[in-house]
């Protein structure tokens, strides 16, 4: 089984393209200090807003800081926010979805109603309101994105559990006296992982976008910590004179998000045997 | 007809529960956050006496248990009384929101229309020409569209149309000389200002909805009744647009309803980028200054707009699908 999907992954162009982009982003954020000679926060008063050249690959910003270096360090911020936020939202979604799907009945109805309510709130409003009271910053951004984006996972896990909970292997395990927690952790979760992995990968893309938008509005990662979003804020303020500040960080966001989306969609095809049969 | 009334009635009940749920969540967030919501008003104002502070806390019922505070607040909200803004003008929150609503609502309605006009034909033609060059091109465009941060696209378009070509204004709703213009010129002026914001706000929706429309149409084309319709010799355009479209639209209507909160939330971004004096910008200001009554008021109105959008989607669903009315 395992070899089977590894084989399929290797032949899936979308998954490979996306995976390579993701891998590339990881490498540059890990090795950021070795790639760039400049520190991201060093101010250079004599090189303010200088256009891209061989010294400063992506130009400098309004304080003379090297944009290329800031973007490399920004990749770190972006990726860590994406992973932590999605880790949190997946954990919450799995817990709620598992309880709703396994127990059903009134518990299920209450949880799913709560999910519907959360989905009906304009998420961006909710996030801004929370941040207004918590102080913006990397940690709070992660928490807030995590707390407001778990609903999809909950629905997925619930649907999987409902279709699995009356299958023979689950009933057999129950008849041998296994506890609910045991059945959920040992039997139901491992068999419901593939849609969760797909939605987590796509979720990272969403979190990266959200973080950049919040940082752009000045409510996310706070300067001087570099993030792609807050470089774009400076880009907007200098839009008439410094195009490089508005172009490069946006391209970085676009490519990263595209990478996760391609990887996620590719994985979906890999995990879904029906599509495989159709293409065969 | 009776079916539709019963259907809307049960939907209406659901919506009321949703509204109460949303307000409870927003209420809790603001009240569980560290510090008192009145701190912002009292700490910044050295002239405030302890007596006025207590009076203020009593007005917001901060001395009472949480559920009592919520009940008091809900009772006022039903009468559109959100209290006074904490900002220096101390105006009524509802008055502040009321004057910003038209801009935000009209941009959102326009962008919903734009989404429908563009993405439904794209979805249909991609489905009927599956795996063609056109379909593949559209798929690529949609993927890029999904990954494109709306605010960045806004910056790029501002740079291109506003600065490089210099044919579109890059901020605000009206030109400085707006009051001197003729009626026709006024319409054109506002139209020019709205062009980019409406496009930006519709952009994500266009990518998403055309994708849904494509897969929904593909699903429908494979159904037996379509094969039957083709077999009995109907023109393929008639089969697609009369028999197919109606069924394919169903899931799209639902998705459209679900995308309303995203649209409304997105207004913060494009209103901030384009400097449009709407509810999104008001909310941004409120968040920046921690204007507690204003934040609460806008969250509530945002929820009401969302619910209204969902309600419209449900009505649309009932119109398109007779089965819903009977169920």
Contacts between the chains, C-beta under 8 A, distances in Angstrom:
chain1	res1	chain2	res2	distance
A	113	B	17	7.0
A	113	B	21	7.3
A	114	B	21	7.2
A	116	B	18	6.5
A	117	B	17	8.0
A	117	B	18	5.4
A	117	B	21	3.6
A	117	B	22	5.8
A	117	B	25	6.9
A	118	B	25	7.4
A	119	B	258	6.9
A	119	B	261	7.4
A	120	B	18	5.3
A	120	B	22	6.2
A	120	B	261	6.2
A	120	B	303	7.0
A	120	B	306	5.3
A	120	B	307	6.7
A	120	B	310	6.8
A	121	B	22	5.4
A	121	B	25	6.7
A	121	B	26	7.4
A	121	B	261	6.4
A	121	B	299	7.8
A	121	B	302	7.7
A	121	B	303	6.3
A	121	B	306	7.2
A	122	B	261	4.2
A	122	B	262	7.3
A	122	B	264	4.5
A	122	B	265	3.8
A	122	B	302	4.7
A	122	B	303	7.5
A	122	B	306	6.0
A	123	B	261	6.4
A	123	B	262	7.1
A	123	B	265	5.5
A	124	B	262	7.7
A	124	B	265	3.0
A	124	B	266	6.5
A	124	B	268	5.7
A	124	B	269	7.5
A	125	B	264	7.3
A	125	B	265	5.4
A	125	B	268	7.2
A	125	B	283	6.4
A	125	B	298	7.0
A	125	B	299	5.7
A	125	B	302	5.0
A	126	B	25	7.8
A	126	B	26	7.4
A	126	B	29	7.4
A	126	B	299	7.4
A	128	B	268	6.5
A	128	B	283	6.6
A	128	B	284	7.3
A	128	B	287	4.8
A	129	B	26	6.9
A	129	B	29	6.1
A	129	B	30	6.9
A	129	B	287	6.7
A	129	B	295	5.4
A	129	B	299	5.9
A	130	B	29	5.6
A	130	B	33	7.7
A	131	B	287	7.2
A	132	B	286	7.8
A	132	B	287	4.1
A	132	B	288	7.6
A	132	B	290	5.6
A	132	B	295	6.5
A	133	B	29	7.2
A	133	B	30	6.5
A	133	B	33	3.4
A	133	B	34	7.3
A	133	B	35	7.8
A	133	B	290	7.3
A	134	B	33	6.6
A	205	B	146	7.9
A	205	B	147	7.1
A	209	B	147	7.9
A	209	B	149	5.6
A	212	B	149	5.6
A	212	B	152	7.9
A	213	B	149	6.3
A	213	B	150	7.6
A	213	B	151	5.8
A	213	B	269	5.9
A	216	B	149	7.9
A	216	B	151	5.4
A	216	B	269	7.9
A	217	B	268	7.2
A	217	B	269	7.0
A	217	B	272	6.1
A	217	B	284	6.9
A	218	B	288	8.0
A	219	B	287	7.0
A	232	B	151	7.3
A	232	B	152	6.4
A	232	B	155	6.7
A	235	B	155	6.4
A	236	B	155	5.9
A	236	B	273	7.1
A	239	B	155	6.6
A	239	B	158	6.4
A	239	B	159	6.0
A	239	B	163	6.8
A	240	B	163	5.7
A	243	B	159	6.4
A	246	B	152	7.7
A	246	B	155	4.8
A	246	B	156	7.1
A	246	B	159	6.4
A	247	B	156	7.5
A	249	B	152	7.9
A	250	B	149	6.5
A	250	B	152	3.6
A	250	B	155	7.0
A	250	B	156	7.1
A	253	B	147	7.9
A	253	B	149	5.2
A	253	B	152	6.5
A	254	B	144	7.3
A	254	B	147	5.2
A	254	B	148	5.8
A	254	B	149	7.2
A	254	B	152	7.4
A	255	B	147	7.8
A	257	B	146	7.5
A	257	B	147	3.9
A	257	B	149	7.7
A	258	B	143	6.5
A	258	B	144	6.7
A	258	B	146	7.9
A	258	B	147	3.9
A	261	B	143	6.5
A	261	B	146	5.8
A	261	B	147	5.8
A	262	B	143	7.1
